[in-house]
């Protein structure tokens, strides 16, 4: 991809894979610089070649200076949002005649800011989608159309399925009173049983159209726009075969998710 390696790599408990260039606070570090984030939940679903295609896509965002653009636009959003909130609060604090006199100009200014935010959001979403298509194209040229398509289908199927399943798995582990069992390990071992559910989610995703406010194009559009490139690599081993400390990672991630489950249970009881 003709780019230097990330300054840090984060392995998190979900399924999202993305890059960022902002200082983060995570459980055991405060990484900064060019950061690559990989979801351990999704790593269980893919092969080495599909992991390679993910890396190619994410590194394409580095080579395209996409993170610098996002950083600048984010500041514009935050500035407009902060200004509009401050004006609304200032208007609320005025009383009597002053409030009557300032009501119209305050409302007009806040409305103008909100309209500008919507306009910027629409343009930004369009740019985001164009960048995703560009990253898809570059990654496909590096890895091949078939493997990249397979990866896209899996992330659209198993990503939502993970979110739907992982808390249920955590609950089953808690009820079974097996404190050493990991949610991530159970998820990985039972992926075969999730295949039919994943196929249903994928079928729904394939008929969706692109929302103009969405940062990513719809799956069907992304696949249709891919160039035709033969497979460039041939390694069908599970991606997790590359992880030297998989048991430790799954244990830590499982503990984190189990704690999330306990918090949700307490909040549910409280409500």
C-alpha positions in Angstrom: 0.0 0.0 0.0 3.1 2.3 0.0 2.4 3.6 3.5 4.3 3.2 6.7 2.9 0.9 9.4 0.5 2.3 12.0 2.0 3.7 15.2 -0.3 1.5 17.2 -2.7 -1.3 16.7 -5.8 -1.8 18.9 -7.5 -5.2 19.2 -11.0 -4.4 20.6 -13.9 -6.6 21.6 -16.3 -5.8 18.7 -16.3 -6.4 15.0 -15.5 -2.9 13.5 -12.2 -2.3 11.7 -11.1 1.3 11.2 -8.3 3.7 11.4 -8.0 7.0 13.3 -5.4 9.7 14.0 -6.6 11.0 17.3 -5.3 10.3 20.8 -7.3 7.5 22.4 -7.9 6.3 25.9 -8.2 2.5 26.0 -7.9 0.0 28.8 -4.2 -0.4 29.0 -2.7 2.5 27.0 -3.1 5.9 25.5 -2.1 5.5 21.9 -1.7 8.4 19.5 -0.6 8.9 15.9 -1.8 6.6 13.1 -3.9 4.0 14.8 -5.4 0.8 13.3 -8.3 -0.8 15.2 -9.3 -4.4 14.5 -12.4 -6.2 16.0 -11.5 -9.5 17.6 -15.1 -10.6 17.1 -14.7 -10.3 13.4 -11.2 -11.8 13.2 -12.8 -15.1 14.1 -15.0 -15.0 11.0 -12.3 -14.4 8.3 -9.3 -16.0 6.6 -5.8 -14.6 6.3 -6.4 -13.3 2.8 -9.6 -11.5 3.9 -7.6 -9.9 6.8 -5.1 -8.8 4.2 -7.9 -7.1 2.3 -9.1 -5.3 5.4 -5.6 -4.0 6.1 -5.3 -2.9 2.4 -8.6 -1.0 2.7 -7.7 0.7 6.0 -4.2 1.6 4.8 -5.8 3.2 1.8 -7.3 5.7 4.2 -3.8 6.6 5.4 -2.5 7.0 1.8 -5.4 9.2 0.9 -4.9 11.6 3.8 -8.5 10.8 4.8 -7.8 11.2 8.5 -6.5 14.7 8.1 -9.7 15.7 6.3 -11.9 14.2 9.0 -9.9 16.0 11.7 -10.5 19.4 10.0 -14.2 18.7 9.3 -14.8 17.4 12.9 -13.5 20.8 14.3 -16.0 22.6 12.0 -18.9 20.5 13.2 -17.9 20.9 16.9 -17.5 24.7 16.5 -20.9 25.1 14.9 -22.6 22.8 17.3 -21.0 24.5 20.4 -21.9 28.0 19.1 -25.6 27.1 18.4 -25.9 25.5 21.9 -24.3 28.5 23.6 -26.7 30.9 21.8 -29.7 28.8 22.8 -28.6 28.7 26.4 -27.9 32.5 26.4 -31.4 33.1 25.0 -32.9 30.9 27.7 -31.1 32.9 30.4 -32.5 36.2 29.3 -35.8 37.5 30.9 -38.5 40.0 30.3 -38.2 42.5 27.5 -34.7 41.5 26.6 -35.9 38.0 25.8 -38.7 39.3 23.6 -36.3 41.6 21.7 -33.6 39.0 21.2 -36.0 36.0 20.5 -36.2 36.6 16.7 -32.5 37.3 16.0 -31.4 34.4 18.3 -33.8 32.0 16.6 -32.7 33.2 13.1 -29.0 32.7 13.9 -29.5 29.3 15.5 -31.7 28.2 12.6 -29.0 29.3 10.2 -26.4 27.3 12.0 -28.5 24.2 12.1 -29.2 24.5 8.3 -25.4 24.9 7.7 -24.8 21.8 9.9 -27.2 19.7 7.8 -25.7 21.1 4.6 -22.1 20.2 5.8 -23.3 16.8 7.0 -24.8 16.0 3.6 -21.6 17.0 1.8 -19.4 15.2 4.3 -21.4 12.0 4.0 -21.0 12.1 0.2 -17.2 12.6 0.6 -17.1 9.7 3.1 -18.8 7.4 0.6 -16.5 8.4 -2.2 -13.5 7.7 0.0 -14.9 4.3 0.9 -15.3 3.4 -2.8 -11.7 4.6 -3.4 -10.4 2.5 -0.6 -12.4 -0.5 -1.8 -10.9 -0.1 -5.3 -7.3 0.2 -4.1 -7.7 -2.8 -1.8 -9.3 -4.9 -4.5 -6.3 -4.1 -6.9 -4.0 -5.3 -4.2 -5.9 -8.5 -3.1 -8.4 -9.4 -5.8 -12.1 -9.1 -6.4 -13.3 -12.4 -5.0 -11.5 -12.2 -1.6 -12.5 -8.6 -1.2 -16.1 -9.3 -2.0 -16.1 -12.2 0.5 -14.7 -9.9 3.2 -17.4 -7.2 2.6 -20.2 -9.8 2.7 -18.9 -11.2 6.0 -18.5 -7.9 7.7 -22.1 -6.9 6.7 -23.4 -10.3 8.0 -21.4 -11.1 11.1 -21.0 -7.5 12.3 -24.7 -7.1 13.1 -25.0 -10.8 14.2 -22.2 -10.3 16.8 -24.1 -7.3 18.3 -27.3 -9.4 18.5 -25.6 -12.5 19.9 -22.8 -11.5 22.2 -24.8 -10.4 25.2 -27.0 -13.5 25.0 -23.8 -15.6 25.0 -22.6 -13.6 28.1 -25.9 -14.4 29.8 -25.7 -18.1 29.1 -22.1 -18.2 30.4 -23.2 -16.5 33.6 -26.1 -18.8 34.1 -23.9 -21.8 33.5 -21.5 -20.6 36.3 -18.4 -21.1 34.2 -16.3 -18.1 35.2 -13.4 -19.2 33.1 -15.3 -19.4 29.8 -15.0 -16.4 27.4 -17.8 -14.9 25.4 -15.4 -14.5 22.4 -14.3 -18.1 22.6 -17.9 -19.3 22.6 -18.7 -17.0 19.7 -15.7 -18.4 17.7 -16.5 -22.1 18.5 -20.2 -21.7 17.5 -19.8 -19.7 14.3 -21.0 -22.7 12.2 -24.3 -22.6 14.0 -24.7 -18.9 13.2 -24.3 -19.4 9.4 -28.0 -19.4 8.6 -28.6 -16.3 10.6 -25.7 -14.6 9.0 -27.0 -15.5 5.5 -30.4 -13.9 6.4 -28.7 -10.7 7.5 -26.6 -10.7 4.3 -29.7 -11.2 2.1 -31.3 -8.2 3.7 -28.1 -6.1 3.3 -27.9 -6.9 -0.4 -31.3 -5.3 -1.2 -30.6 -2.1 0.8 -30.0 1.1 -1.1 -27.5 3.9 -0.1 -28.8 6.4 2.4 -27.7 10.0 1.5 -26.8 10.6 5.2 -24.8 7.3 5.5 -21.0 7.4 5.6 -20.7 4.1 3.7 -22.4 3.1 0.5 -24.8 0.2 0.6 -23.2 -3.3 0.2 -24.6 -3.9 -3.3 -23.3 -0.6 -4.6 -19.8 -1.3 -3.1 -19.6 -4.7 -4.7 -20.9 -3.5 -8.1 -18.2 -0.8 -8.2 -15.3 -3.2 -7.5 -12.8 -3.7 -10.5 -12.3 -7.2 -11.8 -9.0 -8.4 -10.4 -7.8 -12.0 -10.0 -6.9 -13.2 -6.5 -3.4 -12.0 -5.7 -2.8 -14.2 -2.6 -3.7 -17.7 -1.6 -3.8 -18.2 2.1 -7.1 -19.7 3.4 -5.9 -20.3 6.9 -8.1 -18.7 9.7 -7.0 -15.1 10.4 -6.7 -16.1 14.1 -3.9 -18.5 13.2 -1.7 -15.3 13.1 -2.5 -14.4 16.8 0.2 -15.7 19.1 -1.7 -14.9 22.3 -5.2 -15.7 21.2 -6.3 -17.3 24.5 -5.1 -14.3 26.5 -6.9 -11.9 24.2 -10.1 -13.8 24.2 -10.0 -14.1 28.0 -9.5 -10.3 28.5 -12.2 -9.5 25.9 -14.6 -12.0 27.5 -14.1 -10.4 30.9 -14.8 -7.0 29.5 -18.0 -8.2 27.8 -19.1 -10.1 30.9 -18.8 -6.9 32.9 -20.9 -5.1 30.3 -23.5 -7.8 30.6 -23.6 -7.4 34.4 -24.0 -3.6 34.1 -26.9 -4.1 31.7 -28.5 -6.5 34.1 -28.2 -4.1 37.0 -29.6 -1.2 34.9 -32.5 -3.4 33.8 -33.3 -4.4 37.4 -33.1 -0.7 38.5 -35.5 0.4 35.8 
